[in-house]
Amino acid sequence: MDYISTRGSAPALDFEGATLAGLASDGGLYVPSAWPRFSEDEIRSMRGLPYAKLAARVMQPFVGESLTPARLLELCEAAYGRFSHKAVTPLVQLDEQNWLMELFHGPTLAFKDVALQLLGLLFEEFLSRSDRNLTIVGATSGDTGSAAIDAVAGRAKVDVFMLHPKGRVSDVQRRQMTTVLAPNVHNLALEGVSFDECQAIVKRMFNDRAVTDRFAIGAVNSINWARLMAQVVYYFATALQLGAPDRVVAFSVPTGNFGDVFAGYVAQQMGLPIEKLIVATNVNDILHRALASGDYSQGTVTPTAAPSMDIQVSSNFERLLFDLGGREGSALAAQMAGFEASKAMQLTNAQREGAAKLFASCRADADEMAHSIRWAWENSGELIDPHTACALHGARTSGISPEVPVVTLATAHPAKFPEAVERATGQRPGLPSRVGDLFEREERCANVPGAYETVAEYVTAHAVPKG
Ligand SMILES: *Cc1c(COP(=O)(O)O)cnc(C)c1O
């Protein structure tokens, strides 16, 4: 399997190369050169497989020659063996039509673990084949950071530098990052910036020769294709349980960087019968506006109770626009350059019409989020977190016909956001015992001004050269 850049001029890479590269050298994102497709019979034959076996089956076409099927299965068993629920991503029924897919049973209590536990093992596997060191530089609005740090802490040949907007992540989220004291983990709290600005600093570092000549910079954000690949699996797992391929299913996905919902699009391209993908945002609604009216223009970020969705530039949307626009890299490069210059762009007719076939969108404000949390508690006895609440709001207002099951992706454990849950329900969700004494542990974090130069200086002073 070859991976090509959405902007058309970076060299094609195999799976190993695309995993280690993260962002393409032309500023684009890697995508498979074609979508693999399963027949209905092949999908039917996946019913009842344990999660790790299903994962290996769904991902093998993307991995190609980079791992043998036996080795891929071993890595999946190691990654998913760390989850606290044997089903890994269990399904819970809320009412006749609505279901929750619980994606928060990993070590750091959010769905990012599903992909990052595997990605950590893939880095280790590929780096062990050569003398290279990898320097991971990532930006986090809260959950990617802790999941990535858990996945690579103490591993050989990898350093991780994780940037978060100071004061804009929850206490649980921050402590899950800053209390990991392994010497290869570096937390940076960036002063005076939003998540989007942290993400822009990371992207700039990938294309800064002064840095990349000495260090191999790698990505753990969902710009890394391997993350999205691992997320495709749970769409299969859930749809199979609900009757696929003989029954269609819809999904409602709390969305920030468009990674999780893009994985749903990929599952559909691979043959999974998906009726609709609901793109659910909070008041930071650039994606809702883009899908509803074609207007992809960046607003200012408003902090909400769902901080992992407080995003106004949605990196993975580029992958969808590339696919819907006929995969013309040079045209997309021009469109994205226009966006980067003016912070606004209009979707083309082909992109709008293509998106409308599969995607719906919605936006939840603070009251709608709280209402949705309360509804889940009062109707089904389930505590849900504010991100999940945005998607449940979308699921319940989407107008999808009653015979189609609608699955809301529950992306974080409610105990990651206890204040919002308690305000809405009067119940304070407790942290599961597997996170232990989080609030007693020592924290380590560098506070730095939120400017590219200071971050680049910090990284080059502390990272291990590529060798
Ligand atoms: C990251 C995150 C999201 C958004 O996912 P994207 O892939 O960026 O769209 C939603 N909910 C939670 C809890 C998250 O951590």
The ligand as an ORCA input file, in Angstrom:
! r2SCAN-3c Opt
* xyz 0 1
  C     -10.025     14.596     20.598
  C     -11.384     14.521     21.135
  C     -12.497     14.774     20.334
  C     -12.372     15.251     18.901
  O     -11.868     14.244     18.060
  P     -11.287     14.617     16.625
  O     -10.721     13.344     16.092
  O     -10.253     15.668     16.846
  O     -12.423     15.137     15.810
  C     -13.755     14.596     20.890
  N     -13.912     14.204     22.177
  C     -12.859     13.956     22.975
  C     -13.109     13.556     24.387
  C     -11.566     14.096     22.492
  O     -10.528     13.832     23.287
*
